[in-house]
């Protein structure tokens, strides 16, 4: 199985604009219509079959599929897009993990669903994060920080939380392999490479896509 994945940025434009997602898929080897999650900052997941047209799954923040050539899409502008791949089982997934999703253990829910539906062992799952806000910039109040005792840090009268760091900790406890994102992705609030809601209060978003292709 060949897994294809990417995350857009400002250079590719607002991925949530009308017809933008279809256009982005067509200029890459993702010709099929995408599955999208509604993204309500929860931890509900759905299993996606082969689609004949683009579909939004209400109430979902995570998507899983064992269907080749079926793209999955998640929009972000600071939250963590989490990619999942179980190559031997032919399963991929994509999660939208803001602080509520991380606190709600969306990663663990995905691992349990993959195990229950496709008998995928956690040790055979590989996970990695796309661009997101870093602990340098994710300032929160105590009512949020209290959920993350291992990764919160006190800073100048407020709190900073490392969402990707918390996901790495959860992955280790679950027994899945976490691949760190490349340094070039960095923090979405730094620079102008990615859209950032916290920096600009924008409704524009980048999109993360994952799809598996059967090897010829």
N, C-alpha and C positions, 0 to 999 in steps of 0.2 A: 504494500500500500504506500502510495506517495501522498504525503500531507502537504497541502498548500495553505499558507497563512500570511496575512499582512495587516498592517494598520496604516491608514492614511494620515495625512496631516493638513496643515493650512494650505500647502502648495496644491493639493488636489481639490481644495474647495470644501464647502459645507456639505457633508455627506447626507445630511437630513433634508436638504433642499429637494423640491419636487424632481423626480426622475434621476436624481444624482446617483443613488445606489445602483440602479440599472446600468447607468452609463459607466460607473466605475467597474462593475463586473464585466461588462462587454469588452473593455480594453485590456483585460487580463484573461487567463484561461478559466474563467468561471462563467460559463455560458448559461447555466440554469438559473431560474428565479430563486431569490434568497428567502430564507426563513428569518424572521425578526422577532425579538422579544419585545413586549410592551414596555418593560423596564419600570417597575414601580418601587424599586429599592427594597425588594423582598428577597426570598430565597426559593421561590417555586421554579421547578424545571419541567420542561416538556420534551418528549421524544418526537423528532421530526421525521416524517416519511418523505418519499419523493414528491416534490411539489410541481404542479403544472403552471402555477402563477405565484407571485410574491405573496407571502402571508405573514401577518403579525399575530403572535400568540398572546392573547390577553392575560394579564396577571403574571406573566413569566419574566424571570430575570436570568434564566439559563436555558440553553438549547443543547440537545444531544442527538446524534444520528449515527446509524450504521449503514446509511445509504450512500453509495459512491456518487460523486458529482453533485452533491446537494450542499450548496453554500449555507453557512450559518453567519448571521450578522449581529453585532452589538455596537451601539453608539456610545461614545464616552466623551467627556471633556474635563476630566480629573479622576473619575472613578477608575478602578482597575479592570481592564479586560483580561480575563483569564482563559488561556487556551489549554485544551486537554486533548491528548492523543493516546489511544491504546492501539498501537500499530498492528500487533498480532491478531487482535480481535476485530480490527476494522471498524473502530468507533472513534469519533471525534466529538468535541464539545466546546462551547464557548459560554463564559459566564460574565455577567455584569456585577462587579463587586465594589459597591460603595461601603461605607462603614456599617450600614445596617445589614447588608448582605454578608459581610465578613463576620459581624457579630452573630448573624443568623446561621452561620456555618453552611453557606451555600456550596462551598467546596466539598465538605463532608457529604452533603446531600447528593451531590453529583456522583461522588465515588460510590455511595451506597446504591444509587439507581443503576449505575453501570454494572455493578456486581450482581444485582438482582435480575436485571433484564438480559444481560449478555454474559454473565459469569466471568466478568473481568476482575482479575486479582489486582488489588491496589498497587502492588509492586511492579505491575506491567503498565501503569499509567504514567505518562510524562506530562508535566504541567509547566507553563511559563506565562509571564505577564507581559502585556503590551504597555505602552507609555501611560503613566498616571502621575498624580501628584505625589511628591516625595515627602519624607518626614521633615525635611527642611522647611516646608511650606504648609503642611496640613495642620493648621491651628484649629483647635476645638475647645469647647467648654468642658467642665468636669462631667456634665451629664452624658457626654459621649466618651470622654477619656476613661471613665471608670470601667468601661467594658474591656479595656485593653491594658491590663496591668503589666504585661511583659514588654510592650513596645511603646508605651506612653512616656513622654519626657516633659518635665516642667520647664517652661521657658518664658521669662519676662512676664509673669503674672497670668500666663495662659498655659495651654497644654498642646503638645505636638504628638501626633500618632503616626506610626509607620504601618500603613495598610498592607503594603507588599510584604513587609517583615512579618506581620501577623499571619498572612497567607502562607509564607514559608514555614512558619512554626506549625501551622495546622497541617500542611502537607507532610512534614516530618512525622507528626503524630499518626497520620493516616497511613504512612508507609508508601507514599507515592514520591516519584522523583521530580524535584523542582529544579528547572533550569533558569538561572538568573537572566534577566534581560540585559541587553548589551548597554554599556555605559553611554553610548551615543543617544539612546532614547531619553535618558535623563528625566527630569521633572517637568510636567506639563506647564507649570507656572513660570518656569524659567525660559527666557527667550521667546521666540515667536514661531517655533516650528509646529507647535500643536495648539489646538483650541483649549482654553482653560476657562471654565465658568467662574472659578474663584478670582481669577485675575481680571477678567473682562466683563463678567455678568452677561455672557453671550448665550444665545440659544443655538449657536452653531456647534457642530459635532464632527469629530473624526469617526470613522467606522473601522472596526476590526472584523476580519473575515477568516473563517477556516473552512476547508473542504478537503475531503480525501478523494484520491483518484486511484482506481485499480491499475496496477502496473501491467503493461502489455506483456 
